């Protein structure tokens, strides 16, 4: 039996995983969805990126979880990748779901497609990253109901978590890892991930859906996670 620890990406809390948790538990595994500091029901709690790394480590240690499959979606791949290094032999595998991956000394904003300055300009008014609107989910394989649930579950994302640099203690390619690429969000992993996928420890899995598969294809995502736990 694996213990899945599930961490959603920007703006989202633990409820993003509701339709994935059920089939994981039905398959006989533990499933623990985590809300990071400053988001959803924890909105208002001060948070930087290292706060989020510690949130994940603390959850695993508090529950004394073993055989952990640590799952990070989108932004949360960055703190999840760091936490995976810090939990030692508790880790079975880390799964990055269409996610960013940590690069030592770099932040989420460092890798923004329009450049770091353009990203930080989005934080200028409040210091937080505002959630997406309905039109931003076009072409991602989501129904109107799924988009409505995504928007309802979103809160502003603490800006410091996006601009603080990652801290890695060893090469990420040494970790047992799976990268799940959601094809509607782009057919190829980015260059950083492509290089990591040359490691014997890393696997690539694709999904024919968009960037939020826990909403668009939760049962299929759960099936993939169970397969990767073996």
C-alpha positions as CSV (number, residue, x, y, z in Angstrom):
1,X,0.0,0.0,0.0
2,X,1.3,3.4,-0.9
3,X,0.6,6.7,0.9
4,X,-0.1,9.4,-1.7
5,X,0.5,13.0,-0.6
6,X,-1.2,15.3,-3.1
7,X,-0.3,19.0,-3.5
8,X,-2.2,21.2,-6.0
9,X,-0.7,24.0,-8.0
10,X,-1.2,27.8,-7.8
11,X,-4.4,29.2,-6.3
12,X,-5.8,25.8,-5.2
13,X,-6.2,23.9,-2.0
14,X,-6.7,20.2,-1.0
15,X,-10.3,20.1,-2.4
16,X,-8.8,20.1,-6.0
17,X,-8.0,16.5,-5.4
18,X,-11.4,15.3,-4.2
19,X,-12.2,13.2,-7.3
20,X,-8.7,11.6,-7.2
21,X,-8.6,10.8,-3.5
22,X,-11.7,8.5,-3.7
23,X,-10.4,6.1,-6.4
24,X,-6.9,6.0,-4.7
25,X,-8.5,4.9,-1.4
26,X,-10.8,2.5,-3.2
27,X,-7.7,0.8,-4.6
28,X,-6.5,0.3,-1.0
29,X,-4.0,3.2,-0.7
30,X,-3.7,6.1,1.6
31,X,-4.4,9.5,0.1
32,X,-3.7,12.8,1.8
33,X,-4.5,16.0,0.0
34,X,-2.7,19.0,1.4
35,X,-3.5,22.7,1.4
36,X,-0.3,24.9,1.5
37,X,0.0,27.9,3.7
38,X,-1.7,31.1,2.4
39,X,-4.2,29.2,0.1
40,X,-7.8,28.2,0.3
41,X,-8.8,27.5,3.9
42,X,-5.3,28.6,5.0
43,X,-5.5,32.0,3.3
44,X,-3.9,34.7,5.2
45,X,-1.1,32.5,6.7
46,X,2.2,34.1,5.7
47,X,4.2,32.0,3.2
48,X,7.3,31.9,1.2
49,X,8.5,29.0,-0.9
50,X,10.4,27.4,1.9
51,X,7.2,27.6,4.0
52,X,5.6,25.4,1.4
53,X,8.4,22.9,1.4
54,X,8.2,22.7,5.2
55,X,4.4,22.3,5.0
56,X,4.9,19.1,2.9
57,X,7.7,17.7,5.0
58,X,5.7,18.4,8.2
59,X,2.6,16.7,6.9
60,X,4.5,13.5,6.1
61,X,6.3,13.5,9.4
62,X,3.3,14.4,11.5
63,X,1.4,11.4,10.0
64,X,4.5,9.3,10.1
65,X,3.9,8.2,6.5
66,X,6.1,5.6,4.8
67,X,6.1,4.4,1.2
68,X,5.2,7.9,0.2
69,X,4.3,8.8,-3.4
70,X,4.6,12.6,-3.4
71,X,2.5,14.3,-6.1
72,X,3.0,17.9,-7.2
73,X,0.9,19.7,-9.8
74,X,2.0,22.8,-11.7
75,X,3.6,25.3,-9.3
76,X,3.7,22.8,-6.4
77,X,6.2,20.6,-8.3
78,X,8.8,23.2,-7.1
79,X,8.3,22.7,-3.3
80,X,7.4,19.0,-3.8
81,X,10.7,18.3,-5.5
82,X,12.6,19.9,-2.7
83,X,10.5,18.1,0.0
84,X,11.1,14.8,-1.8
85,X,14.8,15.2,-1.1
86,X,14.2,15.9,2.5
87,X,12.0,13.0,3.5
88,X,14.7,10.4,3.0
89,X,13.7,6.7,2.9
90,X,10.0,7.6,3.4
91,X,9.9,8.4,-0.3
92,X,8.9,5.7,-2.9
93,X,8.4,8.1,-5.9
94,X,7.7,11.7,-6.7
95,X,5.2,12.4,-9.5
96,X,5.2,15.8,-11.2
97,X,1.8,16.4,-12.8
98,X,2.3,18.9,-15.7
99,X,4.5,20.7,-13.1
100,X,7.4,23.0,-12.6
101,X,10.5,21.3,-11.2
102,X,12.9,23.0,-8.8
103,X,16.2,24.3,-10.1
104,X,18.7,25.2,-7.3
105,X,18.9,28.9,-6.9
106,X,16.0,29.7,-9.2
107,X,12.3,30.4,-8.6
108,X,9.0,29.8,-10.3
109,X,9.2,33.3,-11.7
110,X,12.7,32.7,-13.1
111,X,11.3,30.3,-15.6
112,X,8.2,32.4,-16.6
113,X,7.7,32.2,-20.4
114,X,7.5,36.0,-20.7
115,X,10.5,36.6,-18.4
116,X,10.8,37.2,-14.6
117,X,10.1,41.0,-14.8
118,X,6.8,40.4,-16.7
119,X,5.7,37.8,-14.1
120,X,6.6,40.0,-11.1
121,X,4.6,42.9,-12.7
122,X,1.5,40.7,-12.1
123,X,2.2,40.7,-8.4
124,X,2.7,44.5,-8.1
125,X,-0.7,45.5,-6.9
126,X,-1.2,43.2,-3.9
127,X,1.9,41.0,-3.7
128,X,-0.3,38.0,-4.6
129,X,-0.9,36.3,-8.0
130,X,-4.5,36.7,-8.9
131,X,-6.5,33.6,-9.9
132,X,-7.4,32.9,-13.5
133,X,-10.8,33.7,-15.1
134,X,-13.0,31.4,-17.1
135,X,-11.5,32.3,-20.5
136,X,-8.1,31.2,-19.3
137,X,-9.3,27.6,-19.1
138,X,-10.3,27.4,-22.8
139,X,-8.8,24.5,-24.7
140,X,-7.9,22.6,-21.6
141,X,-10.4,19.7,-21.9
142,X,-12.6,21.1,-19.1
143,X,-16.4,21.2,-18.9
144,X,-18.2,24.4,-17.8
145,X,-19.0,22.7,-14.5
146,X,-15.3,21.8,-14.0
147,X,-14.2,25.3,-14.8
148,X,-16.8,26.6,-12.3
149,X,-15.4,24.4,-9.6
150,X,-11.8,25.4,-10.4
151,X,-12.7,29.1,-10.1
152,X,-14.7,28.6,-6.9
153,X,-11.8,26.8,-5.3
154,X,-9.2,29.4,-6.3
155,X,-7.7,32.1,-4.0
156,X,-4.9,34.6,-4.7
157,X,-1.5,32.9,-4.5
158,X,1.2,34.3,-2.1
159,X,3.7,36.1,-4.3
160,X,6.8,35.2,-2.1
161,X,6.3,31.5,-2.8
162,X,6.8,32.3,-6.5
163,X,9.8,34.5,-6.3
164,X,11.9,32.8,-3.6
165,X,14.7,30.5,-5.0
166,X,14.6,26.7,-4.6
167,X,17.3,25.0,-2.5
168,X,18.4,21.5,-3.7
169,X,20.8,19.4,-1.8
170,X,21.5,16.8,-4.6
171,X,20.7,16.5,-8.3
172,X,17.0,16.1,-8.9
173,X,17.7,13.4,-11.5
174,X,18.8,11.0,-8.7
175,X,15.2,10.8,-7.3
176,X,12.8,8.1,-8.5
177,X,10.4,10.3,-10.4
178,X,7.6,10.3,-13.0
179,X,6.7,13.3,-15.1
180,X,3.0,13.4,-16.3
181,X,2.8,15.6,-19.4
182,X,-0.7,16.9,-20.2
183,X,-0.7,17.2,-24.0
184,X,-3.4,19.9,-24.4
185,X,-1.1,22.2,-22.5
186,X,1.8,21.6,-24.9
187,X,3.1,18.4,-26.5
188,X,6.6,18.4,-25.1
189,X,8.1,18.8,-21.6
190,X,10.3,21.9,-21.2
191,X,14.1,21.7,-21.6
192,X,14.8,21.3,-17.9
193,X,12.4,18.4,-17.6
194,X,13.6,16.8,-20.9
195,X,17.1,16.7,-19.5
196,X,15.9,15.1,-16.2
197,X,14.0,12.5,-18.3
198,X,17.4,11.2,-19.6
199,X,18.0,9.9,-16.1
200,X,17.4,6.1,-15.5
201,X,15.4,7.1,-12.5
202,X,12.8,9.2,-14.4
203,X,9.8,8.1,-16.4
204,X,7.5,10.0,-18.7
205,X,3.7,9.4,-18.9
206,X,1.3,11.4,-21.1
207,X,-2.3,12.3,-20.7
208,X,-4.6,13.5,-23.5
209,X,-6.0,16.3,-21.5
210,X,-5.2,19.8,-20.3
211,X,-3.3,21.3,-17.4
212,X,-5.8,20.4,-14.6
213,X,-6.3,16.6,-15.0
214,X,-7.5,16.3,-11.4
215,X,-10.6,18.1,-12.7
216,X,-10.8,17.0,-16.3
217,X,-9.7,13.3,-16.0
218,X,-9.5,12.4,-12.3
219,X,-10.1,8.7,-12.6
220,X,-7.5,8.3,-15.3
221,X,-5.0,10.4,-13.2
222,X,-5.7,8.1,-10.2
223,X,-5.0,5.1,-12.4
224,X,-1.7,6.5,-13.5
225,X,-0.7,7.4,-9.9
226,X,-1.5,3.8,-8.8
227,X,0.6,2.4,-11.7
228,X,3.5,4.6,-10.7
229,X,3.5,3.5,-7.1
230,X,4.6,0.0,-8.0
